[in-house]
Amino acid sequence: MTKRLGLALASATIAAIAATATAVAHHSVAAGFDMEADIEITGTVRSMEFINPHARLFLDVEDDSGNVTTWTAWFTSANNLMRRGWRPTDLSVGTVVTVTGFPARDGSPQTYGGDTLLPDGRTLFGGNAPGQR
């Protein structure tokens, strides 16, 4: 009986630690991105990662001087994007898209994406609540 109790206690402890680690790892979008500002970037798709917990789009953005900077557009999870109509074929490498979202608070080339305008005129919604921008 003591071995079973010890095993149950050890299992419960491990489960509690795992749950705590997951809860601590999650973060607020507002912590990293300025939810009071908008940014619009147009660039060429370098790659798209349909991953969880946040999908990411990497865009090569050229400035007026011809310098290219790779931007990261963060979105909600891949599961949510798929439910909203996103498909991996929508963002093929080389496609030029415009992403409107919230800029990174630290000034780095990142945005938390809201809308992504495709060349065919469709707009894909990526994470912000409608009317929140």
Buried (B, 14 or more C-beta within 10 A) or exposed (E): EEEEEEEEEEEEEEEEEEEEEEEEEEEEBEEBBBBEEEBEBBBBBBEBEBEEEBBBBBBBBEEEEEEEEEBBBBBBBBEBBEEEEBEEEBBEEEBEBBBBBBBBBEEEBBBBBBBBBBEEEEEBBBBBEEEEB
